[in-house]
Amino acid sequence: MNERQPFRAKKRLGQHFLRDPSIINQMIRRAGFEPDAVVVEIGPGLGALTLPLAESVRQVIGIEKDSRLAEILKDRLVREGIQNVTIVNEDVLKIDFRETAGCCGGMVRVIGNLPYNISSPFLEKLIRSREVIIRAVLTFQAEVGHRLTASPGNKQYGAMTVLAQYHARISPLMKIPKEAFRPQPKVGSMVVEIDFTRPHAARARNEEAFRKVVKGAFAHRRKTIINSLKGFFPAWSVEDFLAGMEKSGIDPGKRAEVLGIDDFIRLCDALDSLFDKNSTGC
Protein backbone atom coordinates (compact mmCIF):
# COMPACT_ATOMS: atom_id res chain seq x y z
CA MET A 1 0.00 0.00 0.00
CA ASN A 2 1.29 3.45 -0.83
CA GLU A 3 2.12 5.72 2.08
CA ARG A 4 -0.10 8.40 0.57
CA GLN A 5 -3.56 7.00 0.08
CA PRO A 6 -5.61 8.57 -2.77
CA PHE A 7 -8.78 8.57 -0.70
CA ARG A 8 -10.09 8.86 2.82
CA ALA A 9 -11.14 5.62 4.56
CA LYS A 10 -14.89 5.35 5.06
CA LYS A 11 -15.82 4.89 8.70
CA ARG A 12 -19.30 3.61 7.84
CA LEU A 13 -17.70 0.67 6.01
CA GLY A 14 -15.37 -0.08 8.93
CA GLN A 15 -12.30 0.45 6.74
CA HIS A 16 -8.94 -0.11 8.43
CA PHE A 17 -6.21 -1.07 5.96
CA LEU A 18 -3.43 -3.46 6.95
CA ARG A 19 -0.21 -1.86 5.71
CA ASP A 20 2.72 -3.68 7.34
CA PRO A 21 4.36 -5.94 4.69
CA SER A 22 6.04 -8.18 7.27
CA ILE A 23 2.71 -8.88 9.00
CA ILE A 24 0.98 -9.44 5.66
CA ASN A 25 3.61 -11.98 4.60
CA GLN A 26 3.41 -13.67 7.99
CA MET A 27 -0.37 -13.91 7.67
CA ILE A 28 -0.11 -15.53 4.22
CA ARG A 29 2.56 -17.94 5.45
CA ARG A 30 0.52 -19.01 8.46
CA ALA A 31 -2.60 -19.40 6.32
CA GLY A 32 -0.69 -22.08 4.42
CA PHE A 33 -2.96 -22.17 1.38
CA GLU A 34 -2.03 -24.75 -1.25
CA PRO A 35 -0.57 -23.52 -4.61
CA ASP A 36 -3.67 -24.73 -6.50
CA ALA A 37 -6.12 -23.06 -4.06
CA VAL A 38 -8.89 -20.66 -5.04
CA VAL A 39 -9.05 -18.00 -2.33
CA VAL A 40 -11.86 -15.52 -1.71
CA GLU A 41 -10.47 -12.35 -0.14
CA ILE A 42 -12.78 -10.14 1.88
CA GLY A 43 -12.21 -6.41 1.49
CA PRO A 44 -8.99 -6.32 -0.58
CA GLY A 45 -8.79 -2.52 -0.48
CA LEU A 46 -5.76 -1.39 -2.48
CA GLY A 47 -4.30 -4.90 -2.70
CA ALA A 48 -1.75 -4.96 0.13
CA LEU A 49 -2.70 -8.57 0.87
CA THR A 50 -4.10 -9.41 -2.56
CA LEU A 51 -0.92 -9.06 -4.61
CA PRO A 52 1.43 -11.17 -2.48
CA LEU A 53 -1.34 -13.72 -2.00
CA ALA A 54 -1.77 -14.01 -5.77
CA GLU A 55 1.87 -15.09 -6.03
CA SER A 56 1.23 -18.17 -3.88
CA VAL A 57 -2.18 -19.50 -5.01
CA ARG A 58 -3.93 -20.33 -8.28
CA GLN A 59 -6.70 -17.72 -8.11
CA VAL A 60 -7.85 -14.87 -5.88
CA ILE A 61 -11.40 -13.50 -5.93
CA GLY A 62 -11.54 -10.17 -4.11
CA ILE A 63 -14.93 -9.02 -2.77
CA GLU A 64 -14.84 -5.23 -2.38
CA LYS A 65 -17.93 -3.25 -1.42
CA ASP A 66 -16.37 0.19 -2.02
CA SER A 67 -16.76 0.86 -5.76
CA ARG A 68 -13.95 3.40 -5.87
CA LEU A 69 -11.51 1.02 -4.21
CA ALA A 70 -12.59 -1.75 -6.56
CA GLU A 71 -11.78 0.39 -9.61
CA ILE A 72 -8.43 1.52 -8.19
CA LEU A 73 -7.41 -2.08 -7.52
CA LYS A 74 -8.60 -3.28 -10.94
CA ASP A 75 -6.44 -0.59 -12.60
CA ARG A 76 -3.46 -1.60 -10.49
CA LEU A 77 -3.84 -5.26 -11.45
CA VAL A 78 -3.89 -4.31 -15.14
CA ARG A 79 -0.81 -2.10 -14.78
CA GLU A 80 1.14 -4.84 -13.01
CA GLY A 81 -0.04 -7.59 -15.37
CA ILE A 82 -1.60 -9.75 -12.67
CA GLN A 83 -4.10 -12.08 -14.32
CA ASN A 84 -5.13 -14.51 -11.57
CA VAL A 85 -7.10 -11.96 -9.52
CA THR A 86 -10.76 -11.08 -10.07
CA ILE A 87 -12.31 -8.13 -8.24
CA VAL A 88 -16.04 -8.25 -7.54
CA ASN A 89 -17.68 -4.97 -6.47
CA GLU A 90 -20.27 -6.35 -4.05
CA ASP A 91 -21.28 -6.50 -0.40
CA VAL A 92 -19.75 -9.72 0.93
CA LEU A 93 -22.89 -10.39 2.98
CA LYS A 94 -24.76 -10.73 -0.32
CA ILE A 95 -22.25 -13.07 -1.98
CA ASP A 96 -23.34 -16.65 -2.61
CA PHE A 97 -20.30 -18.76 -1.71
CA ARG A 98 -21.90 -21.83 -3.25
CA GLU A 99 -22.20 -20.06 -6.58
CA THR A 100 -18.62 -18.78 -6.33
CA ALA A 101 -17.32 -22.25 -5.55
CA GLY A 102 -19.35 -23.69 -8.43
CA CYS A 103 -17.85 -21.21 -10.88
CA CYS A 104 -14.36 -22.15 -9.71
CA GLY A 105 -14.98 -25.85 -10.04
CA GLY A 106 -14.48 -26.78 -6.42
CA MET A 107 -14.06 -25.73 -2.80
CA VAL A 108 -12.72 -22.33 -1.80
CA ARG A 109 -10.64 -20.85 1.00
CA VAL A 110 -11.37 -17.45 2.54
CA ILE A 111 -9.01 -14.77 3.84
CA GLY A 112 -9.32 -11.13 4.75
CA ASN A 113 -9.09 -8.26 7.17
CA LEU A 114 -12.76 -8.31 8.08
CA PRO A 115 -14.58 -5.00 8.61
CA TYR A 116 -15.28 -5.19 12.33
CA ASN A 117 -18.88 -4.04 11.95
CA ILE A 118 -19.87 -7.21 10.07
CA SER A 119 -17.99 -9.82 12.12
CA SER A 120 -21.05 -11.61 13.56
CA PRO A 121 -23.26 -11.73 10.44
CA PHE A 122 -20.30 -12.74 8.28
CA LEU A 123 -19.37 -15.56 10.65
CA GLU A 124 -22.94 -16.84 10.48
CA LYS A 125 -22.78 -16.65 6.69
CA LEU A 126 -19.55 -18.68 6.67
CA ILE A 127 -21.13 -21.36 8.84
CA ARG A 128 -24.16 -21.58 6.53
CA SER A 129 -21.79 -21.96 3.55
CA ARG A 130 -19.41 -24.41 5.24
CA GLU A 131 -19.97 -27.22 2.73
CA VAL A 132 -18.07 -25.24 0.05
CA ILE A 133 -15.45 -23.56 2.29
CA ILE A 134 -12.42 -25.55 3.41
CA ARG A 135 -10.82 -22.96 5.70
CA ALA A 136 -11.10 -19.29 6.53
CA VAL A 137 -8.23 -17.17 7.86
CA LEU A 138 -9.68 -13.91 9.09
CA THR A 139 -8.57 -10.86 11.04
CA PHE A 140 -11.03 -9.97 13.77
CA GLN A 141 -11.05 -7.28 16.41
CA ALA A 142 -9.16 -8.82 19.34
CA GLU A 143 -12.30 -9.08 21.47
CA VAL A 144 -14.08 -11.13 18.78
CA GLY A 145 -11.01 -13.35 18.34
CA HIS A 146 -10.97 -14.07 22.07
CA ARG A 147 -14.69 -14.89 21.97
CA LEU A 148 -14.19 -17.37 19.13
CA THR A 149 -11.35 -19.17 20.92
CA ALA A 150 -12.75 -19.00 24.49
CA SER A 151 -13.34 -21.99 26.77
CA PRO A 152 -16.32 -22.72 29.07
CA GLY A 153 -16.25 -20.62 32.22
CA ASN A 154 -14.56 -17.69 30.45
CA LYS A 155 -16.59 -14.48 30.46
CA GLN A 156 -16.02 -14.19 26.68
CA TYR A 157 -17.53 -17.63 26.07
CA GLY A 158 -20.95 -17.33 24.43
CA ALA A 159 -23.29 -18.50 21.70
CA MET A 160 -20.86 -17.40 18.97
CA THR A 161 -18.13 -19.50 20.61
CA VAL A 162 -20.22 -22.66 20.86
CA LEU A 163 -21.65 -22.46 17.35
CA ALA A 164 -18.28 -21.68 15.73
CA GLN A 165 -16.43 -24.41 17.63
CA TYR A 166 -19.22 -26.90 16.90
CA HIS A 167 -18.84 -26.44 13.15
CA ALA A 168 -15.08 -25.90 12.87
CA ARG A 169 -11.77 -26.10 14.63
CA ILE A 170 -10.91 -22.56 15.70
CA SER A 171 -7.23 -21.68 16.13
CA PRO A 172 -5.58 -18.34 16.96
CA LEU A 173 -2.79 -17.73 14.43
CA MET A 174 -1.32 -14.37 15.37
CA LYS A 175 -1.98 -11.00 16.95
CA ILE A 176 -1.75 -7.75 14.99
CA PRO A 177 -1.08 -4.44 16.78
CA LYS A 178 -3.35 -1.53 15.98
CA GLU A 179 -0.35 0.41 14.65
CA ALA A 180 -0.21 -1.95 11.65
CA PHE A 181 -3.42 -0.45 10.25
CA ARG A 182 -4.33 2.85 8.62
CA PRO A 183 -6.40 4.53 9.87
CA GLN A 184 -5.41 3.13 13.24
CA PRO A 185 -8.27 1.36 15.07
CA LYS A 186 -8.77 1.75 18.81
CA VAL A 187 -7.78 -1.84 19.60
CA GLY A 188 -5.54 -4.61 18.35
CA SER A 189 -6.61 -7.52 16.16
CA MET A 190 -6.31 -11.29 16.07
CA VAL A 191 -5.96 -13.57 13.05
CA VAL A 192 -8.05 -16.71 13.51
CA GLU A 193 -8.17 -19.88 11.43
CA ILE A 194 -11.61 -21.48 11.01
CA ASP A 195 -11.14 -25.03 9.69
CA PHE A 196 -14.44 -26.50 8.52
CA THR A 197 -12.80 -29.84 7.72
CA ARG A 198 -12.40 -30.44 11.46
CA PRO A 199 -15.75 -29.85 13.20
CA HIS A 200 -16.55 -30.98 16.74
CA ALA A 201 -16.59 -34.78 16.83
CA ALA A 202 -20.02 -35.28 18.43
CA ARG A 203 -23.06 -34.11 16.44
CA ALA A 204 -26.58 -33.12 17.47
CA ARG A 205 -29.47 -35.05 15.90
CA ASN A 206 -31.09 -31.78 14.79
CA GLU A 207 -28.56 -29.06 14.00
CA GLU A 208 -31.12 -26.29 13.55
CA ALA A 209 -32.55 -27.17 16.97
CA PHE A 210 -28.99 -27.11 18.35
CA ARG A 211 -28.48 -23.58 17.03
CA LYS A 212 -31.72 -22.39 18.64
CA VAL A 213 -31.01 -24.04 21.98
CA VAL A 214 -27.53 -22.50 22.14
CA LYS A 215 -28.83 -19.03 21.27
CA GLY A 216 -31.66 -19.41 23.76
CA ALA A 217 -29.33 -20.53 26.53
CA PHE A 218 -27.19 -17.40 26.13
CA ALA A 219 -30.05 -15.01 25.44
CA HIS A 220 -29.98 -13.81 29.07
CA ARG A 221 -26.44 -14.41 30.30
CA ARG A 222 -27.11 -13.45 33.93
CA LYS A 223 -29.98 -15.89 34.25
CA THR A 224 -29.81 -19.61 34.90
CA ILE A 225 -30.01 -21.74 31.81
CA ILE A 226 -33.60 -22.82 32.49
CA ASN A 227 -34.78 -19.22 32.92
CA SER A 228 -32.93 -18.07 29.81
CA LEU A 229 -34.42 -20.87 27.73
CA LYS A 230 -37.89 -20.23 29.15
CA GLY A 231 -37.66 -16.61 28.04
CA PHE A 232 -36.48 -17.66 24.56
CA PHE A 233 -39.11 -20.39 24.13
CA PRO A 234 -42.17 -18.98 25.96
CA ALA A 235 -44.52 -21.62 24.54
CA TRP A 236 -42.62 -24.43 26.28
CA SER A 237 -43.38 -25.44 29.86
CA VAL A 238 -40.95 -25.45 32.76
CA GLU A 239 -41.74 -29.15 33.19
CA ASP A 240 -40.56 -29.83 29.62
CA PHE A 241 -37.26 -28.05 30.28
CA LEU A 242 -36.73 -29.79 33.62
CA ALA A 243 -37.39 -33.19 32.05
CA GLY A 244 -34.88 -32.47 29.28
CA MET A 245 -32.24 -31.27 31.72
CA GLU A 246 -32.67 -34.29 33.96
CA LYS A 247 -32.36 -36.58 30.95
CA SER A 248 -29.19 -34.82 29.75
CA GLY A 249 -27.64 -34.46 33.21
CA ILE A 250 -27.65 -30.65 33.09
CA ASP A 251 -28.14 -28.73 36.34
CA PRO A 252 -30.97 -26.21 35.64
CA GLY A 253 -29.41 -23.84 38.17
CA LYS A 254 -26.22 -23.47 36.11
CA ARG A 255 -25.57 -20.67 33.65
CA ALA A 256 -24.93 -21.37 29.98
CA GLU A 257 -21.35 -20.10 30.12
CA VAL A 258 -20.19 -23.14 32.14
CA LEU A 259 -21.55 -25.72 29.67
CA GLY A 260 -19.32 -27.32 27.06
CA ILE A 261 -20.32 -28.23 23.52
CA ASP A 262 -21.07 -31.82 24.48
CA ASP A 263 -23.38 -30.56 27.24
CA PHE A 264 -25.33 -28.51 24.71
CA ILE A 265 -25.55 -31.49 22.35
CA ARG A 266 -27.01 -33.71 25.08
CA LEU A 267 -29.45 -31.00 26.12
CA CYS A 268 -30.53 -30.35 22.54
CA ASP A 269 -31.08 -34.05 21.87
CA ALA A 270 -33.12 -34.32 25.08
CA LEU A 271 -35.30 -31.36 24.01
CA ASP A 272 -35.47 -32.38 20.35
CA SER A 273 -39.04 -33.70 20.51
CA LEU A 274 -40.28 -30.27 21.65
CA PHE A 275 -39.38 -28.81 18.26
CA ASP A 276 -41.82 -31.24 16.66
CA LYS A 277 -44.62 -30.43 19.12
CA ASN A 278 -44.17 -26.68 19.25
CA SER A 279 -43.95 -24.20 16.40
CA THR A 280 -41.35 -21.47 17.01
CA GLY A 281 -39.88 -18.73 14.89
CA CYS A 282 -36.77 -18.33 17.08
Protein Blocks (a to p, Z undefined) as FASTA:
>chain_A
ZZbdcbdcdfklopacdfbfklmmmmmmmnopafkbccddehklnommmmmmmmmmmbdc
dddfblmlmmmmmmmmmmnopakbccddddfklpcfklmmmmnopacdddddddfklmmm
mmmmmmmmmmmcfbdcddddfklmmmmmpcehiakbcfklmmmmmmpccddfbdcdfklp
ccddfbdcddddddfklccfbacfblmlmmmmmmmmmmpmmbcfklmmmmmmmmbcfklm
mmmmmmnopafkbcfklpcfklmmmmmmmmmmmmmmpccfZZ
